Amino acid sequence: MAAIEWKVLFVVSVEPNSPAWNAGIRDGDFIVAFNGVSVESSDDLFKMLTEEKIGIFQDVTVIRQDKKIDLRVYACGGADACVMLEAFILHI
């Protein structure tokens, strides 16, 4: 069976007590979707995080330790983002 290749965002670090942290996003997570749409780069994520989504809950899907986890994140913008991301290719 051939490996599946996904372009994902790797969470380098999450600031404790930030909205991302409070929603359950942790260092080492792979963000694979935002509101059900695949995320392949930080540019993708920021394009999806439009002004009308700031200040309301959004759905984020992550992979953590080989498990898919769906989280609800309160979207904030600018310096409050509190998450360092890096584009990554995940082979499964």
C-alpha positions as CSV (number, residue, x, y, z in Angstrom):
1,M,0.0,0.0,0.0
2,A,1.4,3.4,-1.0
3,A,1.8,6.1,1.6
4,I,-0.6,9.0,1.6
5,E,1.0,12.4,1.5
6,W,-0.7,15.4,3.2
7,K,0.4,18.9,3.3
8,V,-0.3,20.2,6.8
9,L,0.7,22.8,9.4
10,F,2.9,21.7,12.2
11,V,2.3,23.5,15.5
12,V,5.7,24.6,16.7
13,S,4.5,26.2,19.9
14,V,1.3,27.4,21.6
15,E,1.3,30.1,24.2
16,P,-0.2,28.8,27.4
17,N,-3.6,30.3,28.3
18,S,-4.0,31.6,24.8
19,P,-7.3,30.9,22.8
20,A,-5.5,28.1,20.9
21,W,-4.2,26.5,24.1
22,N,-7.6,26.8,25.8
23,A,-9.2,25.1,22.8
24,G,-6.8,22.2,23.1
25,I,-4.2,22.9,20.4
26,R,-0.8,21.7,21.7
27,D,2.9,21.8,20.6
28,G,3.5,19.1,18.0
29,D,-0.1,18.9,16.7
30,F,-0.6,18.8,12.9
31,I,-3.4,21.1,11.7
32,V,-5.1,19.5,8.8
33,A,-8.4,21.4,8.4
34,F,-10.1,24.6,9.3
35,N,-13.9,24.6,9.2
36,G,-13.7,21.3,7.2
37,V,-11.4,22.8,4.5
38,S,-7.9,21.3,4.1
39,V,-5.0,23.5,5.3
40,E,-1.7,23.2,3.5
41,S,0.1,26.4,4.6
42,S,-0.1,29.2,7.0
43,D,-1.2,31.4,4.1
44,D,-4.2,29.0,3.6
45,L,-5.1,29.4,7.2
46,F,-4.8,33.1,7.3
47,K,-6.9,33.4,4.1
48,M,-9.6,31.3,5.8
49,L,-9.5,33.4,9.0
50,T,-11.3,36.4,7.5
51,E,-12.5,39.4,9.6
52,E,-16.0,37.9,9.9
53,K,-14.6,34.8,11.6
54,I,-12.7,36.8,14.3
55,G,-14.4,36.7,17.6
56,I,-16.4,33.5,17.0
57,F,-15.7,29.8,17.4
58,Q,-14.2,27.9,14.5
59,D,-13.7,24.2,13.9
60,V,-10.1,23.0,13.7
61,T,-9.0,19.4,13.0
62,V,-5.6,18.3,14.2
63,I,-3.7,15.0,14.2
64,R,-2.0,14.2,17.5
65,Q,-0.2,10.9,18.2
66,D,-1.9,9.3,15.2
67,K,-5.4,10.4,16.3
68,K,-7.7,12.8,14.6
69,I,-9.1,15.4,17.0
70,D,-11.8,18.0,16.2
71,L,-11.5,21.2,18.3
72,R,-13.5,24.4,18.6
73,V,-11.2,27.4,18.7
74,Y,-12.2,31.0,19.5
75,A,-10.6,32.9,16.6
76,C,-8.6,35.9,17.5
77,G,-6.4,38.0,15.2
78,G,-3.2,39.8,15.0
79,A,-0.7,39.5,17.9
80,D,-3.3,37.5,19.8
81,A,-2.8,34.5,17.5
82,C,-0.4,32.9,20.0
83,V,0.5,29.9,17.8
84,M,3.8,29.4,15.8
85,L,3.2,27.3,12.7
86,E,5.4,25.6,10.1
87,A,4.3,24.1,6.8
88,F,5.0,20.3,6.8
89,I,4.4,17.3,4.6
90,L,3.0,14.4,6.6
91,H,3.3,10.8,5.2
92,I,0.9,8.3,6.5
